[in-house]
Amino acid sequence: MLGAAQESWLYRGLAHSRAKWNILASNVMLARLDHDGRRGQPVVARCLGWLPGRAQPPHRRVGAAPSEQPARGDRRLALTFVNDIHRDFDDPASAVVATEIVGTSISSNGDGEVYGPYYGPMIRHNPHITFFHGDRRGYVRCHVTPFSTRADLRVVSTVGRRDAPESTYASFVVEDGRPGAVVDGPGDGRTAR
């Protein structure tokens, strides 16, 4: 987790970056997760994401002053999300300022721990979520070019066998100059909407 000095350094760097792509790796989900659709309600479940009662979630700070306090959180669940990070999550029409790919855990909780039934009903309250799945284990494979960034959501059939088959569950692409992730190519993935 970043402290205030490191977070300030990061946001200064992002503000002055001339890179084609700025990619951040984090163990904390940046997007808001609204559980019940009512404004002003806590938006984080258990150990997923930015803890309520702390600082603003970082989606509020993308491009904001780096002096705001960092939030704290953690995530070790078998959940996969593809999120559009909006400048203002209370206004779904606000600008998309980033795309977030949240990869599932590679083996946490083993086989059989399913989160889809718990998180699935929340998806309708979160129009920024492009994709959600809650019962597969795996990893994300990325391919970055000057024109696009592609994320393949790779899964295994079971974590109980070293030789378990792998497959691409779904793929998403973010194209240069076009904010937001779009589904790319075949796959047996299901989108949240």
C-alpha positions, -999 to 999 in steps of 0.1 A, spaced: 0 0 0 12 35 -8 18 61 18 11 98 13 46 105 -1 45 76 -26 10 84 -37 19 121 -42 49 109 -63 27 86 -84 0 112 -91 27 138 -101 42 113 -125 8 104 -140 0 141 -144 32 147 -164 35 114 -182 39 115 -220 36 77 -223 11 61 -246 -2 39 -218 0 43 -181 -5 10 -164 -8 6 -126 -8 -28 -108 -26 -29 -75 -41 -54 -51 -70 -30 -45 -100 -25 -68 -104 11 -78 -140 11 -90 -169 17 -67 -191 -12 -58 -225 -1 -49 -244 -28 -30 -279 -15 -30 -283 14 -54 -290 40 -27 -267 71 -28 -246 77 2 -245 40 13 -212 22 20 -200 8 -13 -175 -18 -3 -180 -54 8 -158 -73 33 -122 -72 21 -130 -60 -15 -116 -27 -24 -114 6 -6 -127 5 29 -156 27 39 -149 55 64 -115 61 49 -104 85 22 -120 90 -11 -116 60 -35 -88 67 -60 -113 71 -90 -120 105 -74 -83 113 -75 -75 103 -110 -62 137 -122 -69 153 -89 -46 170 -64 -22 144 -49 -26 158 -14 -57 138 -6 -52 110 19 -48 74 5 -74 48 12 -67 13 24 -81 -20 13 -74 -55 3 -87 -82 -21 -82 -120 -21 -115 -132 -36 -121 -152 -67 -138 -123 -85 -132 -109 -120 -143 -74 -130 -137 -52 -160 -146 -16 -150 -147 18 -166 -133 43 -141 -155 74 -144 -145 108 -132 -177 108 -111 -194 75 -104 -225 93 -93 -228 106 -129 -226 76 -153 -223 101 -182 -191 115 -168 -159 109 -187 -142 75 -185 -107 83 -173 -93 47 -170 -101 11 -175 -96 -14 -147 -91 -51 -151 -95 -70 -118 -82 -105 -121 -94 -134 -101 -73 -150 -74 -50 -177 -88 -59 -202 -61 -73 -184 -30 -101 -204 -13 -95 -233 -37 -122 -248 -59 -159 -244 -49 -159 -210 -33 -184 -191 -54 -191 -154 -51 -213 -149 -81 -246 -153 -62 -235 -127 -36 -220 -101 -60 -241 -108 -91 -273 -89 -80 -252 -58 -72 -241 -55 -109 -273 -37 -119 -264 -9 -95 -230 -4 -111 -233 6 -148 -195 11 -150 -190 -26 -146 -185 -41 -181 -179 -76 -170 -182 -97 -138 -177 -133 -129 -174 -148 -95 -165 -185 -96 -133 -190 -117 -96 -190 -107 -68 -178 -130 -49 -148 -141 -49 -119 -166 -26 -120 -196 -20 -86 -213 -7 -76 -247 2 -40 -251 9 -23 -285 10 13 -295 -26 10 -307 -43 -11 -281 -41 -30 -249 -57 -64 -248 -65 -83 -216 -72 -121 -218 -90 -134 -187 -73 -168 -183 -89 -195 -161 -82 -230 -150 -107 -258 -147 -95 -266 -112 -68 -255 -88 -65 -290 -74 -45 -304 -103 -11 -291 -115 -20 -302 -151 -55 -286 -151 -64 -272 -185 -63 -234 -191 -86 -214 -213 -94 -178 -222 -127 -170 -205 -131 -136 -221 -110 -109 -238 -112 -71 -237 -95 -44 -256 -88 -7 -249 -79 11 -280 -57 42 -281 -79 73 -280 -112 54 -272 -118 53 -234 -133 21 -220 -129 -16 -225 -148 -35 -252 -152 -73 -256 -128 -87 -281 -131 -120 -299 -148 -153 -290 -149 -166 -255 -173 -183 -232 -174 -152 -209 -206 -136 -199 -209 -99 -195 -226 -83 -165 -253 -67 -185 
